[in-house]
């Protein structure tokens, strides 16, 4: 009998812990799901999206030379085939200013267009380039900035024919690099054990130790250059000042869970979306004070790697297996029903 009692006690303890954990992660549902899945005919991971000066005309890039074009604001996408030879490069970034656009990717590819993508030209990159192209930012008038996956930063003002280095030394293999609208950069090391910052005019990156025992997952810039970081275990922090090591208290948007968070994006100064693995999607409407969960997308078979808001009315979530979600602002009817 005593053995049965002990077994029952263990079962009750386990059930109690399960109830506690469920209760801790029981965030309120969003009143309206603004994200609609768009079907793209590919199984590749999608990694970046950009639009020309025509709000209906945009491009999505992804692994294994995946390139899609939309002419209706992102409601539908058509594959765009490029002759790149037998090697299947993985595109990592796309950027436009007006009709001038750029695409970069691994192991070493750079594409340029001056007509919105009707014609793409491949530009040769030096074999001495440190690392592989990671990101590209179109600046207009034949200008762009490019980073590599070891933290090199280059700038061109002649359509990519020549590039000059903005930093003297690379920072080392990185997990990710983000650029602010003012041209600052922040990079997370490959293992997530430290991060580095760079300000225009600096000769080199400035390293910074992480401020907790949790390894860093991602970092970037939000409203007014406010920095954010994601650490393992579902942690988020926002910068407290302009000092690169000054951070507010740790936030757990979904306490009691171990969801892996992957990206942060601001739709407005107060509305912040956070994406993660297994179609996890959270939102705060008060600048990160409280959080809600979008459970209407939980059945989407994908990790949500990246969120991009081109403006307050146009946004996309990119995932693996060709998954793309498009933001649809609540209509007046939907807002009343919510």
Buried (B, 14 or more C-beta within 10 A) or exposed (E): EEEEEEEEEEEEEEEEEEEEBEEEBEBEEBEBBBBBBBEBEBEBBBBBBBBBEEEEBBBBBBBEBBBBBBEEBBEEBEEBEBEBEEEEBBBBBBBBBEBBBBBBBBEBBBBBBBEBBEEBEBBEBEEEBBBBBBBBBBBEEBBBBBBBBBBBBBBBBEBBEEBEEBBEEBBBBBBBBBBBEEBBBBBBBEEBEBBBBBEEEBEEBEBBEBBBEBBBBBBBBBEEEBBBBBBBBBBBBBBEEEEBBEBBEBBBBBBBBEBBBBBBBBBEEEBBBBBBBEBBBBBBBEBBEEBBBBBBBEEBEBBBBBBBBBEEEBBBBBBBBBBBBBBBEBEEEBEEEE
